[in-house]
Amino acid sequence: MPRTGWGVVSTEAFFDSPILNSPYRRPERHWQLGDGGQPTGVVEHGRRRSDLTTPIPKPRATRGKSAAQADIFADALGDIYDPTEIINGIRQAIDTWRELPESQWQVTPTTARLLRHWRSGEMPLPPFFCQIEAVETVIWLTEVAGKPEHKGRKAKLATAQRYWEHLFAANEASNPDLVRMALKLATGAGKTTVMAMLIAWHTLNAVRHPNAKRFSKGFLIVAPGITIKDRLRVLQPNDPESYYSTRHIVPEDMLRDLGQAKIVITNYHSFKKKDEVSLNKVQQAALATEPKQESDGSMLRRVAGPLMGMKNIVVLNDEAHHCYRERPLSPEEEKALKGDEKAEAKEANEAARLWISGLEAVKRTLGLNMVYDLSATPFFLRGSGYREGSLFGWVMSDFSLMDAIECGIVKLPRVPIMDNVEGGDTPMFRNLWEHVGTKLPKKGRAKSGFDDPQKLPNELLSAIDALYGHYEKTFDSWKEHGLGVEPVFIVVCNNTATSKLVHDYIAGYEIEDKDGNRRLMAGACKLFRNFDPDGVALPKMRTLLIDSQQVESGEAISTEFKTAAEPEIARFKDELVQRTGDRAAAEKIDDTAILREVMNTVGRPGQLGEAIRCVVSVSMLTEGWDANTVTHVLGVRAFGTQLLCEQVIGRALRRVSYRLNDEDRFDVEYADIFGIPFDFTAQPQNATIKPPPPMVRVEAISPERDDVEIRFPRVEGYRTELPRDTLRAEFTDDSTLELTPDLVGAAQTVNSGIVGEEAEMNLEHLADTRPATIQLRLADRIVRRRLTEDGEVPNPALIMEMRKIVRRWMSEHLVCKGNTQQAQLLYYDIADRVADRIMAAITRGAAGGNRVIAMLDPYNREGSTRHVGFNTSQDRYETGPKCHINYAIADSDWELEFCRVADAHPRVLAWVKNHNLGFEVPYRAGGEARRYRPDFILQIDDGNGADDPLNLVVEIKGFRDEDAKDKADTMATYWVPGVNNLGTMGRWAFAEFTDKWTIQTEFEGVIKQWIDRVVA
């Protein structure tokens, strides 16, 4: 049902009960989705078809291009690519087979025993239905349908022939040297358990049926990083936490046979060939030789020594979407990839090439029985040579994220669906990067010149505040219910510079002044602070800064990141010493290993990462990071593909509780997401060739119109002389600041999953900040930064006097709209904007502004219409004899109207449109030095005659935002009095017109005012 304003009108059951099925039985119901993939509120009986449904709601309010999203599985011709027909066919065949009596299963007695055990549900932690179904798919295709020995041979089951033909054809097209079978399971659905079940099935059959070539006792498990490699040790039968015994994956009497399996777990990086003999450059030069790379056999002896001598081993690829053989890109695809996207595509392709080349080497040397791929997102990436987002053709089983949500296996992701920011295609915090990406450092922190966390963009600060406010409520709720663990908040940033700034803003940092004195800047998020109120570092850190990509590769962390994280690394070493009592051992552990251990144990009681509540990550938290206490995720980076979005969202999807309720289902759990736009980017289109518009030359008409030449001062800044003891402020309408979501970011954001309850993220917790605290901090900031010379100590009396002025300004000239909060005045950019308004008022209050002097460009003090000359195709107005330039370039209909008014008015002696004229006004907005270009300059006879005209600067403004106020305030307070006080540049004034239909009458009024002054 529709939504009106902030009131929710919906089908109650739809939002209150998103979980429809038991996780241990075949799904029997699903939510109906409309044509746009959004829920209708109707529950349909039967299982959802595999159709690549994305469990992310569309924004409630969309504008512009986003209102009509193209089908994400349509190619350039509009044909729909549907890779799921085979999956649905196999699923239906397995459903029928599953209902047969055991005598008709057509499997080995060992397989039948395992199936009975898994399906019984009598284990302490039974497998989910989706886990059993994934293994059943492999068993059915291999034993029941009968795997052909090679392409061209017939399957045992005639009706299954087409499935094997499809599988062989898909591999031939993409992996010609391998036979891969992919099983797609949602993040958090338990792929490690599925791997344990596959290993048990293969091993026990190979031991008990040694002549059956379709089974193997040798396994190579390949992971994308060290984190997953470490986690997968539970697949070793002799591991203390082995799944086979702790989760009873096999009956107890079969454990002995399972011990015959040979299992090697590695990460794909190990496939990179090394030199047979390691030589440094000096040794190479001395021996006049170049090192020789190791052979396939040497590489495999290093990587998979225990498997040497075995034949037809089984490979299990965890997170297999990283493994593919890329295709050459077309010229159009090459052209479409730019900047960071091109670099990411190159990096992904190099990793994929290394991984698949390693598997091909395994086949050549040892032989392969089968390659099983497990992934939540087995899609091709952009730049791989395949259509972005297309499903791997060899996927045979699919349990999607939507299926997992309806079965309650994972948390329900909630993303922004609407907010109280005007305009925009989608809610601001849905795709935060669009609003902050250009305002963040792009290089190393030292090189960027951006080293103050308080200067982070307002939109990002509001996003942090809003999401943290909801985290606080979640934290209190968990504490109240005695869960024994704490929720985790993760931030994913684009680079080291940004991550360090965000980390410091959240957790706190020390500032060193010019004298070497250090003071603490407290973190903005109280529960994430790493320092106590006295500035002493907490013994157990609350916020962790991590470079997840470098940690995963196993390579040494970069010097840049190591410098940024030096305090964290040192403190974790100290904590390790406290835990073990062995300082020597702690010092021997490298920094990467420590950070990896902390990251892998976040939120786990009794381990190194137990106290961590917030993780700020460089790059992205990769697969395998399986903390199940993540409740809030903030993305501060670009996300170009669904794969990247789902990977990061996946870090928050693992459930906390697996206790069934009275209805034999799990209770719903939520993860709230900001800044991750779970959408595909549009495919590149061939644009229609259009001829260029006609060009005209815009220039001064000289010498014919030299008599209407206009000269203007080139102002570089302003010098003000303010009192040092007493302060007086003269406020105007332009002193008013409207604190709105457009200025600081959304103050109210509704997060929703595709089903389930909605959550409102707001800034209500900021209301607890006392007004007196805000006033004092603002007063101290203004006096310290604007009224105190370098090296001087701020005058306490002046601070208290400034506090009175700030209090008056907040009372009379602060307007909070859209549920913004007064505490947001302390955001760096907003605080500087407040300081600009108050300092302008103090300047006006100091002897009427007579102490302002404009400082001119020493090398080019004066500009002129004489020097204008450029070509353009823009809209233009052909001028008359009062304008030195032949055309006036108009940016709006309002400006065209003013051109007509200026040309026709008898008091106007000369006028010019300020386009490529070089007339700029320096001003400050939010503490940042800027320049703006007023629209017109006019010379007017105000009664002093043509020899002493009034130079009127005109601004045409349809909408007055805060920036427009800053510009007008600068003109009235600094530029006009500053230029007039020079006494050498003529008389100047400023006027602003805001209504197209009254421009002529308002202009008449301005001229009349000046004539009246002269007469008086």
PyMOL commands that set and color helices and strands:
alter all, ss='L'
color gray80, all
select helices_A, chain A and resi 12-16+64-67+85-98+102-104+109-120+129-144+158-174+191-208+226-235+243-246+252-258+268-271+281-287+296-307+320-322+331-336+339-365+401-406+433-439+445-448+453-455+458-480+496-507+526-528+548-553+559-564+566-580+583-588+591-600+642-650+706-708+733-735+741-744+764-768+771-786+796-813+822-826+828-845+847-849+865-867+893-904+962-980+996-1015
alter helices_A, ss='H'
color red, helices_A
select strands_A, chain A and resi 29-33+39-45+180-185+218-223+262-267+313-318+368-375+395-399+412-419+488-493+508-512+518-522+543-547+614-618+630-636+670-674+696-699+711-713+715-720+737-739+748-752+759-762+814-816+852-856+862-864+869-872+876-878+887-889+908-913+921-925+928-932+936-940+950-956+987-993
alter strands_A, ss='S'
color yellow, strands_A
deselect
rebuild
show_as cartoon
